[in-house]
């Protein structure tokens, strides 16, 4: 059923000095235009916020929702602003608004009782101690700390000097850099020291005595709680809450404040697991990596937007990297039976991801909400796009086009713009519905080329105004990047398969005096049920046992016979259990380096 209505903006809280006049447009509600028919806003537009929240929330219950656990345990971006303040929490700037936000957010999550703000854990090693210098002095003498600070200063001086010598900065900029470096407080340098230590401890196994400040932080009791959450919570729903009243109908303006928190929880687990591994607690180290994979999988299962899926992929990737790095250097007391038990645990983590991804609907609704928003509130949309999405100084041409299209008083058939946008989203979903990863990759490439041509043709003045507008918006703003997205989804599938193979290879080496098999077929059936295909080619994984290393490549794009110096350099610099990326779609897994 279709219904033709007039959309009249009666009251709208716009950005200061850019208030839109009430505007009337004609819009047809139908599956071809608005896609959804309800619920409707008072002015007649579709309330995509309410529609998506209802659909996404219906997939979870609070007890199963990973975000409920995170929300009740860890500080998000907004809470962090208050918790970093030196004043008592209740007196801190923004405390009241953060509390109101938490009440609204908690209600949408189904949380009856909010934990006190000061009970939340902060996921940055520089947050627990507001005075970082004082925190480091628990473990280092004043002389040791002064030497470390001077080392940081000297490094910054040398970096600025190199930039000046290479003509990358002017004399004036160099002088300003040196003045700033000398003026930095000791506490600021201490934050840099702690951040540097955190980066190092995420990268490799480390002993508590090497980085005592970080050791104290990661052994505070959070890691077991995160691991428990990863077991208990198998669903994910992040409520969509408008951050600004004037943008409460624009889905693209919705913040996702707990996405960085979830990503940081994986970094925390990396640091914790690396310490446990170095200290000899191998089972606990493996469990921390499993937790990252579980949480990433759970997040992907309920991802409402593409960005959530991509963050979930990065979390899984971090856990997989931990696992393969550990498997390459396991202590000798871990036999094949132990490794294969861990492989069974890993393989059991796999979660059925909805297909096509549920974020396809959210991205479509985001596009339609943006078009409706522009139609009714062009000045407010212009202000937000200019400051919020790259239409501004980084894309002056795009900003100019926006102004020409939407601030010049031109009238459009908005139904037609919505219809054309929906067709592009239909075609995008068709890519994900293809039966194999390699076919999706090829289809995504064709889609990107066709969209680029469509956008180019839309610049033609002979095209209809609606075609020009749709081409402008679809080219950069109302369609997610299909090629990179499909590539990332395929890559994580490849990563999952090689991690399972890495377990099998480790078990084989344990049974065969550290020797790797000549082919993956030797792993079947004792260590693997079958040799998996590469999702990039739909052919068996390319396995190479060389003189000094064992590699698994996505395809045969590289010979890997020693004749490709740039690739060989990357392999030589990567450690066992790591991955090399010589090109966007060509990955090489360094299963192990022969010792």
C-alpha atoms as one frame of an Amber mdcrd trajectory, in Angstrom:
protein
   0.000   0.000   0.000   1.239   3.501  -0.816   0.170   6.744   0.763   1.023
  10.205  -0.547   1.507  12.776   2.207   2.820  16.286   2.740   5.774  16.562
   5.101   5.610  19.823   7.042   8.263  20.645   9.604   6.400  22.331  12.441
   9.059  22.526  15.134  12.734  21.755  14.690  15.641  22.404  17.032  18.297
  23.347  14.491  21.899  24.322  15.037  22.408  27.900  16.238  22.249  30.582
  13.531  21.341  28.005  10.899  17.678  27.336  11.653  15.648  26.060   8.717
  12.318  27.590   7.792   9.383  25.127   7.983   9.415  23.347   4.635   6.812
  21.375   2.731   7.773  18.503   0.427   5.803  15.793  -1.265   6.809  12.262
  -0.401   5.287   8.863  -1.108   5.634   6.233   1.587   6.237   2.883  -0.099
   8.730  -0.021  -0.167  10.278   1.524  -3.291  10.854   4.936  -1.688  11.044
   4.823   2.115  11.460   1.003   2.215   9.771   0.913   5.650   6.212   2.129
   6.131   6.276   2.681   9.883   6.632   4.067  12.453   6.081   7.627  11.307
   7.303  10.856  12.842   4.758  13.613  13.621   5.683  15.388  10.357   5.073
  12.203   8.346   8.596  10.945   7.719   9.644   7.446   8.694  11.209   7.216
  12.163  14.200   5.075  11.218  15.680   5.404  14.711  12.655   3.752  16.297
  12.318   1.176  13.512  15.913  -0.017  13.789  16.026   0.023  17.587  12.899
  -2.117  17.662  14.299  -4.629  15.168  17.794  -4.809  16.634  16.624  -5.001
  20.263  14.243  -7.863  19.434  17.247 -10.069  18.647  18.562  -9.970  22.234
  17.600 -10.133  25.878  19.529  -8.071  28.455  21.045 -11.153  30.122  22.544
 -12.237  26.781  23.616  -8.841  25.441  27.380  -8.349  25.435  26.920  -4.578
  25.543  24.931  -4.795  28.790  27.980  -6.391  30.417  30.344  -3.817  28.933
  28.033  -0.904  29.853  27.820  -2.114  33.463  31.543  -2.728  33.811  33.619
  -0.353  31.661  33.585   3.397  31.064  32.647   4.555  27.569  33.782   7.738
  25.849  31.341   9.992  27.684  32.034   8.506  31.118  35.767   8.827  30.544
  35.514  12.609  30.274  34.039  12.771  33.785  36.277  10.087  35.300  39.437
  11.870  34.118  38.398  15.048  35.940  40.266  15.888  39.138  37.097  17.050
  40.899  34.670  14.716  42.698  32.503  12.972  40.104  29.321  14.816  41.091
  31.090  18.173  40.638  32.812  17.331  37.374  31.977  19.135  34.160  29.412
  17.144  32.237  28.544  14.819  35.108  24.830  15.551  35.022  24.498  15.146
  31.243  26.478  11.892  31.356  24.216  10.554  34.087  21.133  11.464  32.051
  22.625   9.807  28.997  23.414   6.648  30.970  19.868   6.511  32.296  18.439
   6.783  28.786  20.936   4.303  27.359  20.504   1.864  30.252  16.743   1.944
  29.850  17.075   1.027  26.177  19.397  -1.821  27.118  16.941  -3.074  29.732
  19.271  -2.340  32.673  17.136  -1.699  35.774  19.869  -0.473  38.128  22.789
   1.597  36.884  26.159   0.901  38.508  27.718   3.993  40.117  29.819   5.985
  37.699  32.896   5.702  39.883  32.651   1.891  39.844  33.342   1.706  36.115
  36.715   0.441  34.972  38.751   2.580  32.598  40.436   0.852  29.664  43.538
   2.957  29.293  46.661   2.571  31.402  46.963   6.366  31.689  43.495   6.749
  33.246  43.774   4.876  36.562  46.379   7.344  37.804  45.397  10.918  36.984
  48.951  11.800  38.037  50.948   9.472  35.787  54.279  10.614  37.190  53.193
   9.629  40.681  52.006   6.248  39.393  55.321   5.465  37.718  57.271   6.495
  40.816  55.771   3.460  42.569  58.027   1.309  40.389  60.915   3.512  39.235
  63.279   5.772  41.121  63.265   9.512  40.401  66.582   9.092  38.606  65.296
   6.237  36.428  62.148   8.130  35.555  64.100  11.313  34.747  66.269   9.300
  32.341  63.183   7.832  30.668  61.604  11.280  30.291  64.778  12.741  28.813
  64.870   9.835  26.362  61.357  10.722  25.222  62.297  14.388  24.885  65.412
  13.550  22.882  63.426  11.296  20.577  60.953  14.133  19.903  63.771  16.615
  19.307  65.443  14.278  16.821  62.181  13.656  14.989  61.591  17.404  14.569
  65.224  17.920  13.493  64.890  15.195  10.847  61.690  16.767   9.550  63.433
  20.148   9.353  66.523  18.709   7.633  64.271  16.996   5.063  62.455  20.314
   4.395  59.184  18.882   5.678  58.768  21.741   8.166  59.941  25.357   8.208
  62.400  26.964  10.623  59.455  28.621  12.352  57.660  25.281  12.767  60.842
  23.629  14.023  61.415  26.373  16.608  57.809  26.030  17.769  58.231  22.247
  18.080  61.357  22.611  20.201  59.677  25.201  22.421  56.693  22.891  22.932
  58.933  19.893  23.665  60.845  21.772  26.349  57.635  23.145  27.866  55.892
  19.766  28.221  55.294  18.782  31.831  56.829  15.669  33.332  53.344  14.192
  33.700  52.705  14.510  29.963  55.953  12.704  29.188  54.959  10.028  31.694
  51.715   9.494  29.793  53.791   8.978  26.651  55.983   6.483  28.494  52.958
   4.510  29.667  51.328   4.572  26.225  54.564   3.333  24.676  54.760   0.499
  27.176  51.154  -0.452  26.465  51.886  -0.624  22.727  54.918  -2.801  23.355
  53.095  -5.191  25.673  50.285  -5.635  23.138  52.863  -6.610  20.531  54.743
  -9.452  22.248  54.922 -11.683  25.340  56.416  -9.800  28.301  57.295 -10.381
  31.938  55.760  -8.388  34.773  59.221  -7.270  35.892  59.785  -5.625  32.467
  56.763  -3.343  32.726  55.597  -3.309  36.359  53.166  -0.400  35.915  51.345
  -2.195  33.077  51.441  -5.457  35.058  49.663  -3.817  37.981  47.043  -2.416
  35.620  46.221  -5.662  33.776  46.112  -7.768  36.946  43.484  -5.550  38.577
  40.777  -8.197  38.026  39.195  -6.966  34.781  40.531  -9.711  32.479  38.651
 -12.614  34.157  35.446 -10.546  33.999  35.906  -9.910  30.272  36.604 -13.591
  29.674  33.459 -14.471  31.616  31.423 -11.985  29.556  32.688 -13.584  26.362
  31.307 -16.947  27.541  28.000 -15.699  28.955  26.918 -13.180  26.315  26.191
 -14.543  22.859  24.119 -11.602  21.526  24.845  -7.956  20.785  22.712  -4.835
  20.490  23.990  -1.256  20.658  21.040   1.174  21.039  20.880   4.068  18.601
  20.542   7.320  20.526  20.745  10.749  18.906  23.478  12.824  20.502  22.120
  16.196  19.329  18.419  17.145  19.428  18.612  18.898  16.060  19.854  15.683
  14.436  17.438  13.254  16.050  16.089  11.982  12.718  19.461  11.580  10.965
  20.796   8.053  11.478  24.229   8.994  10.159  24.599  11.324  13.136  24.100
   8.579  15.711  27.133   8.056  17.944  28.195   4.532  18.910  30.078   5.417
  22.103  30.813   1.880  23.275  32.432   0.664  20.053  35.861   2.091  21.052
  35.339   0.537  24.493  34.823  -2.901  22.984  37.886  -2.508  20.776  39.951
  -1.392  23.762  38.812  -4.441  25.728  40.508  -6.593  23.087  43.716  -4.588
  23.400  43.530  -5.075  27.155  43.165  -8.832  26.657  46.113  -8.840  24.265
  48.315  -7.214  26.881  47.035  -9.509  29.622  47.401 -12.656  27.509  50.948
 -11.763  26.454  51.972 -11.373  30.094  50.327 -14.666  31.089  52.065 -16.457
  28.202  55.494 -15.121  29.136  54.889 -16.035  32.777  54.083 -19.623  31.750
  50.298 -19.499  32.219  49.599 -20.793  28.712  45.988 -21.874  29.253  45.042
 -18.442  30.590  46.847 -16.732  27.697  44.937 -18.857  25.189  41.669 -18.126
  26.985  42.253 -14.382  26.701  42.706 -14.757  22.942  39.593 -16.938  22.699
  37.691 -14.194  24.544  38.690 -11.606  21.930  37.503 -13.904  19.144  34.227
 -14.665  20.944  33.440 -11.002  21.608  34.300 -10.032  18.049  32.087 -12.796
  16.679  29.236 -11.801  18.980  29.564  -8.172  17.954  29.511  -9.112  14.275
  26.412 -11.238  14.799  24.374  -8.230  15.946  26.225  -5.410  14.169  23.700
  -2.719  13.263  26.166  -0.748  11.135  29.116  -1.635   8.942  31.521   0.093
  11.338  30.467  -2.330  14.076  31.151  -5.298  11.805  34.585  -3.881  10.936
  35.459  -3.362  14.618  34.261  -6.896  15.361  36.559  -8.133  12.595  39.502
  -6.260  14.120  38.749  -7.857  17.506  38.677 -11.338  15.965  41.863 -10.556
  14.078  43.614  -9.515  17.292  42.604 -12.771  18.994  43.676 -14.840  15.989
  47.037 -13.089  15.882  47.584 -13.875  19.543  46.725 -17.535  19.005  48.958
 -18.080  15.996  51.841 -16.247  17.663  51.492 -18.468  20.747  51.172 -21.671
  18.675  54.460 -20.927  16.938  56.441 -20.895  20.199  54.548 -23.207  22.567
  56.599 -24.708  25.392  57.536 -28.367  24.933  55.254 -29.613  27.710  52.192
 -28.880  25.532  51.646 -32.076  23.550  49.509 -32.703  20.459  46.522 -33.853
  22.519  46.497 -30.550  24.444  46.820 -28.542  21.214  43.985 -30.442  19.519
  41.729 -29.887  22.529  42.398 -26.174  22.172  41.691 -26.453  18.444  38.285
 -27.960  19.236  37.576 -25.029  21.568  38.597 -22.576  18.860  36.552 -24.237
  16.113  33.501 -24.271  18.408  33.613 -20.460  18.749  32.263 -19.986  15.227
  28.903 -18.190  15.320  26.341 -18.085  12.515  26.426 -14.526  11.194  23.116
 -13.358   9.640  23.434 -13.206   5.856  23.217 -10.786   4.254  24.539  -8.876
   7.278  21.816  -7.130   9.256  23.696  -3.867   8.872  22.622  -3.832   5.213
  19.194  -2.729   6.461  20.672  -0.121   8.805  22.927   1.319   6.108  19.926
   1.534   3.777  17.855   3.261   6.443  20.749   5.594   7.150  20.820   6.604
   3.483  17.068   7.149   3.319  17.018   9.096   6.586  19.803  11.344   5.252
  17.907  12.075   2.039  14.693  12.859   3.936  16.677  15.010   6.360  18.301
  16.988   3.545  14.933  17.492   1.837  13.314  18.990   4.945  16.326  20.561
   6.708  18.919  21.488   4.049  20.661  24.199   6.101  21.019  22.020   9.192
  22.154  19.091   7.039  24.706  21.341   5.357  26.106  22.460   8.698  26.402
  18.900   9.967  27.887  17.513   6.755  30.375  20.372   6.639  31.687  19.686
  10.113  30.933  16.013  10.572  31.577  13.893   7.500  34.313  15.360   5.348
  32.274  17.689   3.143  34.352  20.561   4.518  37.926  21.629   3.915  38.999
  18.098   3.010  36.357  17.968   0.258  35.683  21.489  -0.942  34.297  20.228
  -4.254  31.759  18.037  -2.427  30.722  20.907  -0.175  30.276  23.199  -3.161
  28.085  20.614  -4.893  26.034  20.174  -1.743  25.373  23.910  -1.672  24.519
  24.007  -5.377  22.096  21.108  -5.090  20.378  21.807  -1.794  20.850  25.455
  -0.802  20.002  27.063  -4.147  16.228  26.731  -3.859  15.959  23.977  -6.479
  12.987  21.624  -6.214  13.323  17.874  -6.721  11.209  14.781  -7.066  12.388
  13.282  -3.785  10.464  10.076  -4.455  12.671   9.442  -7.476  15.877  10.120
  -5.517  14.755   7.694  -2.830  13.809   5.069  -5.443  17.182   5.271  -7.168
  18.991   5.035  -3.820  16.973   1.959  -2.895  17.922   0.281  -6.170  21.605
   0.786  -5.388  21.097  -0.775  -1.956  19.234  -3.696  -3.579  22.228  -4.251
  -5.853  24.602  -4.020  -2.901  22.675  -6.722  -1.015  22.757  -8.920  -4.121
  26.577  -8.928  -3.858  26.411 -10.419  -0.354  23.857 -13.052  -1.433  26.198
 -14.721  -3.934  27.146 -18.301  -2.953  30.933 -17.996  -2.509  33.494 -15.540
  -1.214  35.419 -15.298  -4.469  32.231 -14.539  -6.431  31.338 -11.829  -3.915
  34.782 -10.282  -4.369  34.418 -10.172  -8.150  30.863  -8.844  -7.879  31.989
  -6.149  -5.422  34.627  -5.011  -7.920  32.022  -4.818 -10.673  29.670  -2.941
  -8.351  32.338  -0.348  -7.499  33.179   0.198 -11.182  29.519   0.526 -12.138
  28.923   2.999  -9.295  31.962   5.058 -10.346  30.643   5.221 -13.917  27.157
   6.136 -12.679  28.605   8.933 -10.550  30.672  10.202 -13.465  27.681  10.215
 -15.809  25.595  12.019 -13.188  27.853  15.051 -13.617  26.441  15.458 -17.115
  24.189  18.521 -17.230  21.830  16.645 -19.576  20.939  14.164 -16.846  17.800
  14.739 -14.814  18.248  16.742 -11.594  17.250  13.645  -9.587  19.889  11.522
 -11.339  22.523  14.174 -10.631  21.596  14.305  -6.937  21.520  10.514  -6.589
  24.888  10.164  -8.300  26.413  12.804  -6.028  25.091  11.213  -2.836  25.639
   7.567  -3.863  29.199   8.236  -4.986  30.494   9.103  -1.530  27.833   9.496
   1.102  24.839   7.121   1.132  26.426   3.805   0.162  29.079   2.009   2.211
  32.267   1.079   0.357  31.310  -2.358  -0.920  34.722  -3.444  -2.234  36.690
  -2.807   0.972  33.860  -4.271   3.064  33.692  -7.537   1.111  37.486  -7.725
   1.138  37.527  -7.368   4.940  34.808  -9.993   5.372  36.702 -12.399   3.106
  39.960 -11.720   4.891  38.541 -12.587   8.312  37.166 -15.833   6.881  40.656
 -16.611   5.544  42.094 -15.699   8.932  39.701 -18.086  10.698  40.676 -20.959
   8.419  44.415 -20.469   8.746  44.158 -20.173  12.548  42.469 -23.582  12.617
  45.248 -24.914  10.351  47.849 -23.311  12.644  46.562 -25.460  15.528  46.883
 -28.557  13.319  50.404 -27.603  12.231  51.479 -27.044  15.839  50.125 -30.474
  16.839  51.889 -32.107  13.875  55.199 -30.460  14.765  54.884 -31.658  18.349
  54.447 -35.254  17.161  57.253 -35.006  14.599  60.193 -33.501  16.417  59.462
 -29.944  15.394  59.350 -30.788  11.681  56.545 -29.280   9.568  54.628 -31.390
   7.019  55.541 -31.276   3.324  51.895 -30.619   2.453  48.660 -29.864   4.273
  47.287 -33.234   3.130  49.585 -34.829   5.718  47.461 -33.203   8.435  44.346
 -35.143   7.333  42.626 -36.841   9.109  44.544 -36.859  12.401  44.908 -33.091
  12.793  42.412 -31.714  10.238  39.168 -33.120   8.875  40.042 -31.718   5.443
  42.276 -29.102   3.864  40.269 -25.842   3.739  39.989 -23.705   0.616  41.184
 -20.131   0.432  38.033 -17.979   0.355  39.842 -15.690  -2.085  40.171 -18.410
  -4.730  37.869 -21.286  -3.707  40.946 -23.491  -4.130  42.927 -25.323  -1.398
  45.118 -23.030   0.693  48.490 -22.464  -0.917  51.062 -24.050   1.399  54.826
 -23.639   1.020  57.442 -25.377   3.131  60.660 -23.567   2.398  64.206 -23.827
   3.756  63.743 -21.368   6.621  60.011 -20.889   7.007  56.551 -22.295   6.365
  54.054 -20.044   4.584  50.377 -20.096   3.663  49.356 -17.602   0.962  45.917
 -16.428  -0.107  46.673 -17.188  -3.765  49.524 -17.592  -6.265  50.043 -13.867
  -6.913  53.617 -14.176  -5.625  56.152 -16.865  -6.455  57.660 -16.830  -2.942
  60.768 -18.525  -4.319  63.234 -15.915  -3.083  63.068 -13.863  -6.288  60.806
 -11.137  -4.867  63.033  -9.055  -2.557  60.339  -6.704  -1.254  58.076  -9.582
  -0.203  60.991 -11.560   1.209  61.977  -8.550   3.303  58.461  -8.398   4.767
  58.559 -12.113   5.565  62.007 -11.836   7.144  60.831  -8.998   9.392  57.648
 -10.823  10.501  57.775 -13.226  13.406  56.437 -16.783  13.476  52.658 -16.832
  13.649  52.364 -13.414  11.991  50.933 -12.127   8.735  52.505 -10.262   5.851
  50.493  -7.948   3.571  52.363  -7.222   0.326  49.119  -6.075  -1.339  45.511
  -5.369  -0.417  44.214  -8.855  -1.203  47.403 -10.878  -0.989  48.180 -12.082
   2.519  50.884 -14.450   3.621  50.714 -16.273   6.941  54.123 -17.084   8.387
  53.072 -20.312  10.086  56.505 -20.831  11.611  60.117 -19.919  11.043  62.409
 -22.916  11.222  64.835 -22.681  14.121
